[in-house]
């Protein structure tokens, strides 16, 4: 099967339509349409349903998509291996990790700090929210992602590479901002802001409040960490977050760390990855090991290569 047909199919799925996919690939729409028809003829199945409002996957297309992505990735790896090109490692990370933690690690990785030859990999970094990163890892568009633990086990191979301090934060004008030695019960009287359902901030609230109250009160679900930080800074509530996520705001005074009498449990930093990456597998393993050696707090977990929660 001509890989161009598969590439056209995947491009339409990712772009959401033939016109946008043709522009992304640099094709005329008619050329792309011909390639899609030839793909369907070879498979003897309709894989895309065209309509005036867009293009959607048929059931056959839904079944084909993961195999198409895998075939295209395998083709890319073959070209790199035969052409003696550096392996490619597609990395994803939450914004706070990408900004506050990963730059030094990636710089050291590029200098070969992870071991001879490992830094030659071509690393591409994707910065996005948890949902997008998990979706792209599952779809084969990313090879490795770094996330904060959210308390939900995944099916991907996973390892804890370190921990970060959990902090309770609020705006400088909040009524608790200047109170020393806050009891946990006093925090549970407040509304906790969370970034999105199922995120790390919600997990931290649940973990903090589960033994002290039937349930801590969740305030506004903001949809983004940046919005959460701004809302907290303006007194709309408090939040429990990894220190890395708010370090800059604490340094500038946009947010203040609440003085909680009872220490807050740290939050784990996890690496999740795909297997079967060929030459890139060695670079992936080396990068995860380097991340562990340079974590904010050291991880006790070993690099097991098996799926588990923190």
Secondary structure, DSSP 8 states (H G I E B T S, - for coil): --HHHHHHHHHHHHHTSHHHHHHHHT--HHHHHHHHHHHHHHHTS--EEEETTEEEE-HHHHHHHHHHHHHHHHHHHHHHHHTT---EEEEEE-HHHHHHTHHHHHHHHHTTTTSTTGGGSEEEEEE--HHHHHHHHHTTS-SEEEEE--S---SSEEEEEEEE-EEEEEETTSTTTT-SSB-HHHHTTS-EEESSTTSHHHHHHHHHHTTTSS---EEEE-SSHHHHHHHHHTTS-BEEEEHHHHHHHHHHTSEEE--BSS----EEEEEEE-S--TTHHHHHHHHHHHHHHT-SEE--S----S----
